[in-house]
Amino acid sequence: MKSTSLEKPIERLGESFRLGYPEELVSDNGPQFISQRVHQLLEGAGNSTHPARYISPGRMFCTDNETFVKLSQDVKIIRSLILGELERGQKQFQGLCFITRLHKNEIIPSESMAKLRQKNPRTVRVAEEQRGLEHLYMDVAVNYSRANPLSVHINNVCAEAMDAVYARESDVKHWMEKGIEASIFEIMPVSEDVPRCRVSPDRWKGCICRYELCIEWYPCFLKYCRTKDPAGKTSSYKCGIKSCQKCSQFDFYVPQKQLCLWDEDI
């Protein structure tokens, strides 16, 4: 699309919807796609936008990113589906699952999120705090068929990424201390001379792949306000939710560069 004005996206969406409406529209959360007119168009079709963005220097890939959390097990699952490049021999899409430790106070309880959605379900939200870029080296392969004790959601969430489920050794040690069996995990021994996929000349040899994504908006803190009673005593109460944006870089080993074509110099 040569023009990025508001009229062009609406015109192209109208053309695309002639054959029927999609169940969900995934956008890069750009200003054209979060405008009121675009939302009115989608609401009329009974659809909802899901802001998800994948960032790649020099190249953009269509992706669907979702995050799931399991508070009781300190588990966070990030699942990404990336459309493949069929002309370069890839499958229609490629699934990745990154499982990391969920730290205390990293995200607010689900009850608060539900209340927020119910209160203003149509509001387009912008993150109040930018939490910067987090770099994670995923050096452990997770056995998809045995991962149920870690989280019952893995079998469902990571179904399209059965051979590409990754974790970190430091997080694995934490889960094992909580009683999770070691047989679920396998440390990937990677020699120091394995190149980054970005600079590797051979598409059929192993390399270190990098995948970067951003969670554009999520509820990260409860807001507290203060009030005074007639006697002048000050007390605090919950009065809102603070939203954050967080970006992550995941480095992990792939047996061939063909599985990491987004991470290359153009």
C-alpha positions as CSV (number, residue, x, y, z in Angstrom):
1,M,0.0,0.0,0.0
2,K,1.8,3.2,-1.2
3,S,-0.5,5.5,0.7
4,T,-0.8,5.3,4.5
5,S,-3.6,7.8,4.8
6,L,-6.8,6.9,6.7
7,E,-8.9,6.5,3.5
8,K,-6.7,3.8,1.9
9,P,-7.0,1.2,4.8
10,I,-10.7,1.7,4.9
11,E,-10.9,1.3,1.1
12,R,-8.8,-1.9,1.1
13,L,-10.6,-3.4,4.1
14,G,-13.9,-2.8,2.3
15,E,-12.6,-4.6,-0.8
16,S,-11.3,-7.5,1.3
17,F,-14.6,-8.0,3.1
18,R,-16.6,-8.4,-0.2
19,L,-16.0,-12.2,0.1
20,G,-16.8,-12.4,3.8
21,Y,-15.6,-11.1,7.1
22,P,-12.7,-12.6,9.0
23,E,-13.1,-13.8,12.6
24,E,-10.2,-11.6,13.7
25,L,-8.1,-8.9,12.2
26,V,-4.5,-8.7,13.4
27,S,-2.9,-5.2,12.9
28,D,0.4,-3.6,13.8
29,N,-1.5,-1.1,16.0
30,G,-0.7,1.7,13.6
31,P,-2.6,5.0,13.8
32,Q,-4.7,4.1,10.7
33,F,-5.9,0.9,12.3
34,I,-6.8,2.2,15.7
35,S,-8.8,5.1,14.3
36,Q,-12.5,5.5,15.2
37,R,-13.6,5.0,11.6
38,V,-11.8,1.7,11.2
39,H,-13.3,0.5,14.6
40,Q,-16.8,1.4,13.4
41,L,-16.2,-0.6,10.2
42,L,-15.1,-3.6,12.2
43,E,-17.8,-3.3,14.8
44,G,-20.4,-3.3,12.1
45,A,-19.0,-6.6,10.9
46,G,-19.0,-8.0,14.5
47,N,-15.2,-8.3,14.6
48,S,-12.5,-7.2,17.1
49,T,-9.0,-5.9,16.5
50,H,-6.1,-7.6,18.3
51,P,-3.1,-5.3,18.3
52,A,0.0,-7.5,17.8
53,R,3.3,-6.4,16.4
54,Y,6.4,-8.2,15.2
55,I,9.5,-6.0,14.6
56,S,12.2,-7.0,12.2
57,P,14.9,-4.7,10.8
58,G,14.2,-4.2,7.2
59,R,11.5,-6.8,6.9
60,M,8.0,-7.2,8.3
61,F,6.2,-10.6,8.7
62,C,2.6,-11.1,9.4
63,T,2.3,-12.7,12.9
64,D,-0.2,-13.5,15.6
65,N,1.2,-13.2,19.1
66,E,-0.6,-14.3,22.2
67,T,0.4,-14.4,25.9
68,F,-1.0,-16.7,28.6
69,V,-0.1,-16.8,32.3
70,K,-0.4,-19.4,35.0
71,L,-0.1,-17.5,38.3
72,S,0.0,-20.6,40.6
73,Q,3.0,-22.1,38.8
74,D,4.8,-18.9,37.9
75,V,4.5,-19.6,34.2
76,K,4.1,-17.3,31.3
77,I,3.6,-18.6,27.7
78,I,4.1,-16.5,24.6
79,R,2.9,-18.2,21.4
80,S,3.6,-16.8,18.0
81,L,2.3,-17.9,14.6
82,I,4.4,-16.6,11.7
83,L,3.2,-16.8,8.1
84,G,5.8,-18.7,6.0
85,E,7.3,-17.7,2.7
86,L,6.0,-20.4,0.4
87,E,8.1,-19.3,-2.5
88,R,11.2,-20.1,-0.4
89,G,10.1,-23.6,0.6
90,Q,8.6,-22.8,4.0
91,K,5.3,-24.2,5.3
92,Q,2.2,-22.0,5.4
93,F,2.9,-20.9,8.9
94,Q,5.5,-21.6,11.7
95,G,4.7,-21.8,15.4
96,L,7.0,-20.7,18.3
97,C,6.3,-21.1,22.0
98,F,8.4,-19.3,24.7
99,I,7.8,-20.4,28.3
100,T,9.3,-18.1,30.9
101,R,9.0,-17.6,34.7
102,L,6.2,-15.2,35.7
103,H,7.6,-12.9,38.4
104,K,5.6,-11.5,41.3
105,N,3.7,-8.3,40.4
106,E,4.6,-8.6,36.7
107,I,0.9,-8.6,35.8
108,I,-2.2,-7.9,37.8
109,P,-4.8,-10.6,38.7
110,S,-7.3,-11.7,36.0
111,E,-10.3,-10.4,38.0
112,S,-9.0,-6.9,37.6
113,M,-8.5,-7.4,33.9
114,A,-12.0,-8.7,33.5
115,K,-13.4,-5.7,35.3
116,L,-11.4,-3.4,33.0
117,R,-12.7,-5.1,29.8
118,Q,-16.3,-5.0,31.0
119,K,-16.2,-1.3,32.0
120,N,-14.9,0.0,28.6
121,P,-14.9,-2.9,26.1
122,R,-14.5,-0.7,23.0
123,T,-11.8,1.6,24.3
124,V,-8.5,1.7,22.3
125,R,-5.9,1.7,25.0
126,V,-2.3,3.1,24.9
127,A,0.4,2.0,27.3
128,E,1.2,4.5,30.0
129,E,4.7,3.0,30.7
130,Q,7.3,1.7,28.3
131,R,9.2,-1.1,30.0
132,G,12.0,-1.3,27.5
133,L,13.5,-4.2,25.7
134,E,14.1,-7.6,27.4
135,H,16.7,-10.0,26.0
136,L,16.2,-13.7,26.7
137,Y,18.4,-16.6,25.7
138,M,16.2,-19.7,25.4
139,D,18.7,-22.6,26.0
140,V,16.2,-25.3,26.9
141,A,13.9,-27.4,24.8
142,V,10.6,-28.3,26.4
143,N,9.1,-31.7,25.7
144,Y,5.6,-30.8,24.4
145,S,4.1,-34.2,25.1
146,R,5.2,-34.2,28.8
147,A,4.7,-30.5,29.6
148,N,1.2,-30.8,31.2
149,P,2.5,-30.7,34.8
150,L,4.2,-27.4,34.1
151,S,0.9,-25.9,32.7
152,V,-2.2,-27.6,31.4
153,H,-2.4,-24.8,28.8
154,I,0.8,-25.8,27.0
155,N,-0.8,-28.6,25.1
156,N,-3.5,-26.3,23.7
157,V,-1.6,-23.0,23.3
158,C,1.6,-24.6,21.8
159,A,-0.2,-27.2,19.6
160,E,1.2,-25.5,16.4
161,A,4.7,-25.4,17.8
162,M,5.3,-28.9,19.2
163,D,8.9,-29.0,18.1
164,A,9.6,-25.3,18.9
165,V,8.8,-24.9,22.6
166,Y,11.6,-23.1,24.5
167,A,12.5,-22.1,28.0
168,R,15.5,-20.8,30.0
169,E,17.8,-22.9,32.2
170,S,17.4,-20.4,35.1
171,D,13.6,-20.6,34.9
172,V,13.7,-24.4,34.7
173,K,15.7,-24.5,38.0
174,H,13.0,-22.5,39.7
175,W,10.2,-24.8,38.5
176,M,12.1,-27.9,39.5
177,E,12.5,-26.5,43.0
178,K,8.7,-26.3,43.0
179,G,8.4,-30.0,42.1
180,I,8.3,-30.0,38.3
181,E,10.0,-33.1,36.9
182,A,13.3,-32.6,35.1
183,S,12.3,-35.0,32.3
184,I,10.2,-32.3,30.7
185,F,13.2,-30.3,29.8
186,E,16.4,-30.8,27.7
187,I,19.3,-28.4,27.7
188,M,20.4,-27.6,24.2
189,P,24.2,-27.8,24.0
190,V,25.3,-25.3,21.5
191,S,28.9,-24.7,20.7
192,E,30.4,-21.2,20.7
193,D,31.2,-21.3,17.0
194,V,27.5,-21.6,15.9
195,P,26.7,-18.4,14.0
196,R,23.8,-16.1,14.2
197,C,21.2,-16.9,11.6
198,R,21.4,-13.3,10.4
199,V,25.0,-13.8,9.2
200,S,24.9,-17.5,8.3
201,P,25.4,-18.2,4.6
202,D,23.9,-21.7,4.6
203,R,20.2,-22.0,4.9
204,W,20.4,-25.7,5.8
205,K,22.8,-25.5,8.8
206,G,22.1,-24.8,12.4
207,C,22.3,-21.2,13.8
208,I,21.1,-18.9,16.6
209,C,17.8,-17.4,15.6
210,R,16.4,-14.1,17.0
211,Y,12.7,-13.3,17.3
212,E,11.5,-10.0,18.6
213,L,8.0,-9.0,19.6
214,C,6.1,-6.4,21.6
215,I,3.1,-6.7,23.9
216,E,1.7,-3.3,23.1
217,W,-0.7,-3.1,26.0
218,Y,-1.3,-5.1,29.2
219,P,-2.4,-4.2,32.7
220,C,0.7,-4.2,34.9
221,F,-0.2,-2.3,38.1
222,L,-3.2,-1.3,40.2
223,K,-3.5,2.4,40.8
224,Y,-4.2,3.6,44.3
225,C,-5.8,6.9,45.3
226,R,-5.9,8.6,48.6
227,T,-8.8,10.0,50.5
228,K,-9.5,11.6,53.9
229,D,-12.3,10.8,56.3
230,P,-14.1,13.5,58.3
231,A,-11.6,13.1,61.1
232,G,-8.7,13.9,58.6
233,K,-7.3,10.3,58.6
234,T,-5.8,9.4,55.2
235,S,-6.5,6.0,53.6
236,S,-5.9,4.5,50.1
237,Y,-8.2,2.6,47.8
238,K,-7.9,0.9,44.4
239,C,-9.0,3.5,41.7
240,G,-7.7,2.2,38.4
241,I,-5.2,0.1,36.4
242,K,-1.9,1.2,35.0
243,S,-1.0,-0.2,31.5
244,C,2.5,-1.1,30.2
245,Q,4.2,-2.0,27.0
246,K,7.0,-4.6,26.9
247,C,9.2,-5.8,24.1
248,S,11.3,-9.0,24.2
249,Q,14.1,-10.5,22.1
250,F,14.3,-14.3,22.1
251,D,17.5,-16.0,21.0
252,F,17.3,-19.8,20.4
253,Y,19.0,-22.5,18.4
254,V,17.4,-23.8,15.2
255,P,18.7,-26.9,13.3
256,Q,18.6,-24.9,10.0
257,K,18.4,-21.3,9.0
258,Q,15.4,-22.2,6.8
259,L,13.4,-22.1,10.1
260,C,14.4,-18.5,10.8
261,L,14.2,-16.6,7.5
262,W,12.9,-13.4,9.2
263,D,16.3,-13.0,10.9
264,E,18.5,-12.1,8.0
265,D,20.1,-9.1,6.4
266,I,18.4,-7.8,3.3
